Amino acid sequence: MVSDDVLKCIYNRRSIRSFLPRQLEPWKEEELLKAANSAPSAGNLQARFFYVVKNPEAKSNLSRAAYGQYFIENAPLVFVACSDSVASLKRYGRRGETLYALQDATASIQNILLAATALDLGSCWVGAFDEEEVREILSIPKHLRPIALIPVGYSNDKPLGTSRKSLGEIAKVMI
């Protein structure tokens, strides 16, 4: 079966930083988590964990921890994606701890972003934040590392696409 729906989501995804004051339907929240859970992972360890933050005070604190990116607190929910380095360390040693756990979490993040687009939601991958402050706000245990904040909601904006490098600049075909 050939479908261009996935490609449309990939090409149409945008970083949204303005959200309507509208809550997400519970089934959409569940679909986003199911998408995250469906991402590939090293050795199928699924070395990732997500906090789903809806509490206004916690979202406000996360915005401050993200160096004043206050659009975060205006999203109806914020996923905090974490890697579980201990699980990967046990199976794969140092490379698992420092790389595979991170890959597991980031593959899930991309799935959330694409699923949000498919569900007519806006989202943004936020990587600039004080890791220890986020850990403290959510009481995140030491074996989990916060990797990204992902505010999700109904978009109040229609940003244009950004320019991309040419394929020749990002790939070399080896024959």
N, C-alpha and C positions, 0 to 999 in steps of 0.2 A: 504494500500500500504506500502510495506516495502522497504526501500532504505538505503543503507549504505553510501550515499553521505555525509550526515550531519556528520556521525561518522568519515568519512575520513577527513573532514575538521577539526573536533575537534582534532583528533589524529595527523594530519600533520601540524597544525599551529605552527609556530615558531616566535620568536621575531627577526625581521630583522632590522639590523642597518647599512646596506649598500645598496644603491639604484642606479639603472642605471639612467643616465641623459635623461630620457624619460618621457614625460607628460602622464597623464592618459587621456583616452578617456572620454568625458563628460558623456556618458551613464554609465560608471563605477562609476564615482563620484556620479551620481544620485542613482545608485543601493546601494552604501554604505550608503547614507543618508536614503534611503527607508528601509534598514535593521535596521539602528539605530531607525528609527521611528516605526518599528514593534515590538520593545522589549516590554515586559510586564512592567506595572507600577502600583503603589499603587492607587487603586480607579480610574484607567485610567486617572489620572491627567497629565501624561506625563510630569512630572516636570523636564525637561531637555532641554538644548539648545546647539547647536553646532556652533562654528565658523569654517569656512573652509578657511584656510590661505594658499595663494599661493604666496603672495608678498615676494620676496627674502629678503628684509630688515626686514620685520616682522618675517620671519622664522629665520633669523640670530639672532634677538633679543630674540626670544623664546629659541633658543639654549643656549644663554648666561644665560637666566633666569632658564634654566634647568641645571645649574651648569656645563656648558661646554660640554654638550652632543651634539657635533657638527654634528653628523649624522642627527639630526633633520632638519637642514637647507638644507641638500642634498636631502631630499624627495621632490617630486613634490608638494605634499600638506600635510598639517598638520591639523588634526581636533583638536580643543580644546573643550573638553567635559565639560559642566557645569551643575550643579544641580540648580534647582529653588526652594530654600527652602521656599520662601514666599508662593508659591502655596500649598505646602504640610503642612506648618504651619497652614494656614487658615482652612484646612479640618481636619487635624489630630493632631494639637497641637505640643508640643515639640518633640514627637517621629517622627512625620512627617518631622519636620524641620531638625532633626539631623540624621535620619536614612532613612526614605522612599525616600526622594529626592535623597540621595546618591545612594540608590539601583536603582532608576529609571535611573540615569545617567550611573551607572556601567553595568546594563543589556544592555543598548544601546551600550556601549563600546565593550562588548563581541560580540554583533551582528556584529559590524563593523569589528572586528578582524576575525571572521569566514567568513563573506562575502568577505573580502579581500582575504582570502585563496581560497575560491571558485572561485574567479575571477582571480586567478593566480597572485595576488599581495602580496607584503610583507607589514608588519605592525609591530608596536611595541607599547605596552602600557607603557607610560612614566609617572610615578607618582612623580618623584623627581624633583621638581621645586619650585621656589619662587612664591608663589601664588599671592602676591601683585604685584610683578613685571609683571607677566603675565596679571593680571587685568589691569595694567597701559598700557602695550604695545597695548592691544586690546580695551582699553576703555570699559571694561566689567562693567556693572552696578552692584551695591551692592547686588541686590536680586539674582544674579547669582554667583555661586562659581565654579571656575575652578577646575576640578577633575583630568583630565588627558590630556596629549598631545599624539596624535596618528599620528605619521608620516606614510604615506602610499605611496607606489610606486612599481615599478618593482624591484624585488630583484636582487642584484648583489652578492648574497651569497647563499649558500645552507648549513646552519648550521645543525649539527646533533641534534637529540632530546636529551633532558636532562633527567636525571634519575628522577623517581617519587617514592614517598612512596608507600608501598604496600597497598592494599585495607584494610587490617587489621589494618594498622596504621592510616587510615583516617576515618574509620567508625566502628560503633558498631551496630550490628543487635540486635534489641530488640524483643524477642519472647514472 
